[in-house]
Amino acid sequence: MQFNKIKVVLVFLLCLVLGYEVWRLRVGSGSGQQAPSVSQKHKSDFVLLPESEVAAYAQFFPDPKPHLESWEPTVGDIDDLNSNLLQISDLSSKEPDANRHIDAPDQYYRQYLAVVVNGKKTIFVNAMCSVDSGQYWRKHLMFANGGGKCHWHASYDPASQSFSELMINGVV
């Protein structure tokens, strides 16, 4: 009987830890890690946006709009995304204009939106060089017109752990 109580307590503690990790992603405490760089302008930061932002994301698509749903990524999905961010540099190197290359994608403020597009799980990544000091960007998908390589977005496929559909904003 004593052994069963220990099991229950351990399962409860595990649930608390997992719940904390999901909460941490939702409130956007970020990865807490910085890539070592002398010229680093700001701390790398990201946030997992709430599912209500799927409606704002739908504006990216022309009519007829695809079927869009939200899903809850695991901490591992987000960790994999963050560890594969350098793929953005490779994708941007295909841009003919060298001023539009993304050299350090991990140094951008990033918004992540877990969305199912026509049945396929993806994580939409919206990135910007800077954000206002407020917390608006942590809860609402933000779009910019212009701004050059200071604003970009891409889709991440957690199944293949690869990025696609990189779009870098137009010139400043």
JONORFEN-V651397 format. One record per residue. N is the residue number from 1. SS is DSSP state (@ for helix, = for strand, . for the rest). PHI is phi in radians with two decimals (NA if undefined). Layout:
# JONORFEN-V651397
n = (N,N)
ss = (SS,SS)
phi = (PHI,PHI)
This chain:
# JONORFEN-V651397
n = (1,2,3,4,5,6,7,8,9,10,11,12,13,14,15,16,17,18,19,20,21,22,23,24,25,26,27,28,29,30,31,32,33,34,35,36,37,38,39,40,41,42,43,44,45,46,47,48,49,50,51,52,53,54,55,56,57,58,59,60,61,62,63,64,65,66,67,68,69,70,71,72,73,74,75,76,77,78,79,80,81,82,83,84,85,86,87,88,89,90,91,92,93,94,95,96,97,98,99,100,101,102,103,104,105,106,107,108,109,110,111,112,113,114,115,116,117,118,119,120,121,122,123,124,125,126,127,128,129,130,131,132,133,134,135,136,137,138,139,140,141,142,143,144,145,146,147,148,149,150,151,152,153,154,155,156,157,158,159,160,161,162,163,164,165,166,167,168,169,170,171,172)
ss = (.,@,@,@,@,@,@,@,@,@,@,@,@,@,@,@,@,@,@,@,@,@,@,@,@,@,@,.,.,.,.,.,.,.,.,.,.,.,.,.,.,.,.,.,=,=,=,=,.,.,@,@,@,@,@,@,@,@,@,@,.,.,.,.,.,.,.,=,=,=,.,.,.,.,@,@,@,@,@,@,@,@,@,.,.,.,@,@,@,@,@,@,.,.,.,.,.,@,@,@,.,.,.,.,@,@,@,.,=,=,=,=,=,=,=,=,=,.,.,=,=,=,=,=,=,=,=,=,.,.,.,.,.,.,.,@,@,@,.,.,.,.,.,.,.,.,.,@,@,@,=,=,=,=,=,=,=,.,.,.,.,=,=,=,=,=,=,=,.,.,.,.)
phi = (NA,-1.08,-1.09,-1.13,-1.14,-1.13,-1.03,-1.09,-1.11,-1.11,-1.11,-1.07,-1.13,-1.08,-1.09,-1.08,-1.11,-1.10,-1.08,-1.09,-1.10,-1.13,-1.07,-1.06,-1.17,-1.19,-1.51,1.37,-1.27,1.34,-1.40,1.27,-2.02,-2.10,-1.30,-1.16,-2.78,-1.22,-1.63,-1.08,-1.49,-2.70,-1.26,-1.05,-2.62,-2.52,-2.54,-1.62,-1.28,-1.21,-1.06,-1.10,-1.41,-1.06,-1.10,-1.17,-1.11,-1.03,-1.13,-1.19,-1.79,-1.31,-1.32,-1.31,-1.27,-1.24,-1.30,-2.08,-2.43,-1.72,-2.54,-1.83,-1.25,-1.47,-1.05,-1.09,-1.04,-1.20,-1.07,-1.10,-0.98,-1.08,-1.31,-1.78,-1.01,-1.11,-1.03,-1.07,-1.06,-1.13,-1.10,-1.26,-1.18,-1.38,-1.19,-1.19,-1.60,-1.07,-1.27,-1.93,-1.43,-1.74,-1.50,-2.35,-1.08,-1.29,-1.65,-1.61,-1.32,-2.20,-1.88,-1.95,-2.27,-1.43,-2.41,-1.76,-1.90,0.86,1.56,-1.90,-1.28,-2.44,-2.15,-1.37,-2.00,-2.02,-2.13,-2.56,-1.17,-2.52,-2.39,-1.11,-1.18,-1.30,-1.79,-0.95,-1.12,-1.39,-2.18,-2.30,-1.11,-1.99,-2.07,-2.29,-1.76,1.37,1.63,1.00,-1.27,-1.29,-2.36,-2.61,-2.56,-2.71,-1.91,-2.04,-1.76,-1.15,-1.20,-1.70,0.94,-2.39,-1.75,-2.67,0.97,-1.18,-2.20,-1.83,-1.06,-1.20,-1.10,-1.13)
